[in-house]
Amino acid sequence: MRAVGDRPEEARQAAALATRLGAAGADAEAGRFVLEVGPEGLRLRGEGLALRLDYGAGPLGRRLRAHGAEAVARACGLSRGRRPAVVDATGGLGRDAMVLASRGAEVTLVERDPLLVVLLEDVLGRARAAGSEAAARVRLVPGDAVALLAGGAVLAPEVVYLDPMFPPGRRRALVKQDMQLLQALCGEPEPDEDRRLLEAALAAGAGRVVVKRPRGAPDLGGLAPQQRLEGEGFRFDLYLGRA
């Protein structure tokens, strides 16, 4: 990967990001991914695709402003009188975390991929600078969720939320372009990785573990939930622990 910027300040920021990420500079041969620094934030290009996170624009921005009913909020147990603390242990692009935070939850967003961490820092910083109360309720924690949950660095979550990659064999046409790029960046999970993540979440003492799955997909790690909530094209599997 390489990091680039056109203007002097952007070029300096790109150089700092390249050093942090171990990426090549602008003069090096291009790899699979290019991180562009611009006046509107960071953009990632690769695999013929491009991604720039913006929580204030498009369908997500409208969802955050509407404050209507959201299936993910219902699955995580949010209601008018209840705002549990949520650990989103598969941070990804941070969109579900923002939806939960927009409904009042304090969200700890865990992400292990260094490049995704940089993109999340950028978009959350821009959202906070624009006055987003939801972004102010999201705390980004870089690291491996299994280790953090097991080691107590993420303390006693009331709810753990998991949104693993679509299972292998999912038709590419059904996956949005930004998720295609995310899959290309992160690769396929190890065979037992999803099960280890779910087991760590269940052992963390949360009252509820919520797993987002495509409709028709097998139970994560072969572990059956106590409840399911069906959505449009996906479902939420609920594993209920202590009250």
C-alpha positions in Angstrom: 0.0 0.0 0.0 1.1 3.6 -0.5 -0.2 6.9 0.9 -0.4 10.0 -1.2 -1.4 13.7 -0.9 -1.4 16.5 -3.5 -1.0 19.7 -1.4 2.0 20.1 0.9 0.1 19.7 4.1 -1.7 16.6 2.7 1.6 15.2 1.5 3.1 15.6 5.0 0.0 13.9 6.5 0.4 11.1 3.9 4.0 10.6 4.8 3.2 10.4 8.5 0.4 7.8 7.7 2.8 5.8 5.5 5.3 5.7 8.4 2.6 4.7 10.9 1.2 2.0 8.6 4.5 0.8 7.2 3.3 1.9 3.7 5.3 3.0 0.8 5.7 6.7 -0.1 4.3 8.4 -3.1 7.4 7.7 -5.2 7.3 3.9 -4.6 5.7 1.4 -6.9 1.9 1.2 -6.2 0.6 -1.8 -4.3 -2.9 -3.1 -4.2 -4.2 -0.2 -2.1 -3.7 3.6 -2.2 -4.6 5.8 0.7 -5.3 9.3 -0.5 -5.2 12.3 1.7 -7.5 15.2 0.6 -9.4 18.2 1.8 -12.5 16.0 2.5 -10.7 13.4 4.5 -9.1 10.0 3.6 -10.0 7.9 0.6 -8.9 4.3 0.1 -8.6 2.9 -3.5 -7.9 -0.7 -4.5 -9.2 -3.6 -6.5 -10.9 -1.2 -8.9 -13.0 0.2 -6.0 -12.8 3.4 -3.8 -14.0 4.1 -0.3 -14.4 7.3 1.6 -16.3 7.2 4.9 -18.7 10.0 5.6 -21.3 9.5 8.4 -23.2 12.7 7.5 -24.0 11.9 3.9 -26.2 9.4 2.0 -28.6 6.8 3.4 -26.6 6.5 6.6 -26.7 10.2 7.3 -30.5 10.2 6.8 -30.8 7.2 9.2 -28.7 9.0 11.8 -30.8 12.1 11.6 -34.2 10.4 11.4 -34.1 8.6 14.8 -36.6 6.1 13.6 -36.8 2.5 14.6 -33.7 0.5 13.8 -33.5 -3.3 13.8 -29.9 -3.2 15.2 -31.0 -1.0 18.1 -33.9 -3.4 18.9 -31.6 -6.4 18.7 -29.1 -4.8 21.1 -31.9 -4.1 23.6 -32.1 -0.3 23.2 -35.4 1.3 24.2 -36.7 4.6 25.4 -35.8 3.8 28.9 -32.7 1.7 28.4 -29.4 2.7 26.8 -26.9 -0.2 27.4 -23.2 0.1 26.9 -22.3 -1.7 23.7 -19.0 -3.2 22.5 -18.9 -3.5 18.8 -16.2 -6.1 18.5 -16.0 -6.2 14.7 -15.7 -2.5 14.0 -15.3 -2.6 10.2 -16.7 0.7 8.8 -18.3 1.7 12.0 -21.8 2.3 10.6 -23.8 0.1 12.9 -21.9 1.6 15.8 -23.0 5.1 14.7 -26.6 4.0 14.4 -26.5 2.6 18.0 -24.8 5.8 19.3 -27.4 7.9 17.5 -30.0 6.1 19.6 -28.2 7.0 22.8 -25.9 4.0 23.4 -22.3 4.5 24.5 -20.3 2.4 22.0 -16.8 1.0 22.3 -15.7 0.2 18.7 -12.9 -2.4 18.4 -11.0 -2.8 15.2 -7.7 -4.7 14.7 -6.8 -3.7 11.1 -4.4 -0.7 11.3 -5.7 0.8 8.0 -9.3 0.6 9.1 -8.3 2.2 12.4 -6.9 5.1 10.5 -10.0 5.5 8.3 -12.2 5.3 11.5 -10.1 7.9 13.3 -10.5 10.2 10.3 -14.3 9.9 9.8 -15.0 10.0 13.6 -12.9 13.1 13.9 -14.6 14.8 11.1 -18.0 13.9 12.5 -17.2 15.2 15.9 -15.8 18.4 14.4 -19.2 18.8 12.7 -21.0 18.5 16.0 -22.2 14.9 15.8 -23.4 13.8 19.2 -23.4 10.2 18.0 -19.7 10.3 17.1 -19.0 11.7 20.5 -20.5 8.6 22.1 -18.2 6.3 20.1 -14.9 5.3 21.6 -12.5 3.7 19.1 -10.2 1.0 20.6 -7.5 -0.5 18.3 -6.7 -4.1 18.9 -7.8 -7.7 18.7 -11.3 -8.1 20.2 -10.7 -11.7 21.4 -7.7 -10.6 23.5 -9.4 -7.4 24.7 -12.5 -9.2 25.8 -10.5 -12.0 27.5 -8.1 -9.6 29.2 -10.6 -7.2 30.6 -9.4 -4.2 28.7 -13.0 -3.8 27.5 -14.7 -3.9 30.8 -18.0 -5.7 31.5 -19.9 -4.8 28.4 -23.7 -5.0 28.8 -24.0 -5.9 25.1 -21.4 -7.3 22.6 -22.3 -6.8 19.0 -20.6 -8.9 16.2 -21.0 -8.4 12.5 -18.5 -10.8 10.9 -17.7 -10.9 7.2 -20.3 -12.6 4.9 -19.6 -16.4 4.8 -17.3 -17.7 2.0 -19.3 -18.4 -1.2 -21.6 -15.4 -0.8 -22.2 -14.1 -4.3 -20.0 -11.1 -5.0 -22.9 -9.2 -6.7 -24.9 -9.3 -3.4 -22.1 -7.5 -1.5 -21.9 -3.7 -1.8 -18.8 -2.2 -3.2 -17.5 -0.8 0.0 -17.8 -4.2 1.6 -16.1 -5.8 -1.3 -13.1 -3.5 -0.7 -13.3 -4.3 3.0 -13.2 -8.0 2.2 -10.2 -7.6 -0.1 -8.4 -5.6 2.6 -9.0 -8.0 5.5 -9.2 -11.3 3.6 -11.1 -14.4 4.7 -11.1 -15.2 8.4 -9.3 -18.2 9.8 -11.4 -21.3 10.0 -12.1 -21.1 13.7 -11.8 -17.3 14.1 -15.6 -16.6 14.2 -16.2 -19.2 16.8 -13.3 -17.9 19.0 -14.7 -14.4 18.7 -18.2 -15.5 19.7 -16.9 -17.6 22.6 -14.8 -14.6 23.9 -17.9 -12.4 23.7 -20.0 -15.0 25.6 -17.3 -15.3 28.2 -17.1 -11.5 28.8 -20.1 -11.5 31.0 -22.4 -9.5 28.8 -26.1 -9.8 29.3 -26.6 -10.0 25.5 -24.4 -11.0 22.6 -25.8 -10.0 19.2 -24.6 -11.5 15.9 -25.6 -10.1 12.5 -25.9 -12.8 9.9 -27.1 -13.1 6.3 -30.5 -14.8 6.1 -29.9 -18.5 5.5 -26.3 -18.4 6.8 -25.4 -21.1 9.4 -25.1 -20.2 13.1 -21.8 -18.5 13.8 -19.3 -21.1 14.9 -22.1 -23.7 15.0 -23.5 -22.2 18.2 -27.3 -21.9 18.2 -28.8 -18.7 19.7 -31.7 -18.4 22.1 -33.5 -16.0 19.9 -33.5 -14.6 16.3 -34.8 -11.3 14.9 -35.4 -11.4 11.2 -34.5 -8.4 9.0 -34.5 -7.6 5.3 -31.8 -9.8 3.9 -30.2 -10.5 7.2 -31.0 -11.6 10.8 -29.8 -11.0 14.3 -29.0 -14.0 16.5 -29.3 -13.3 20.2 -27.3 -15.1 22.9 -28.7 -14.1 26.3 -26.6 -14.3 29.4 -26.8 -12.7 32.8 -29.7 -10.2 33.5 
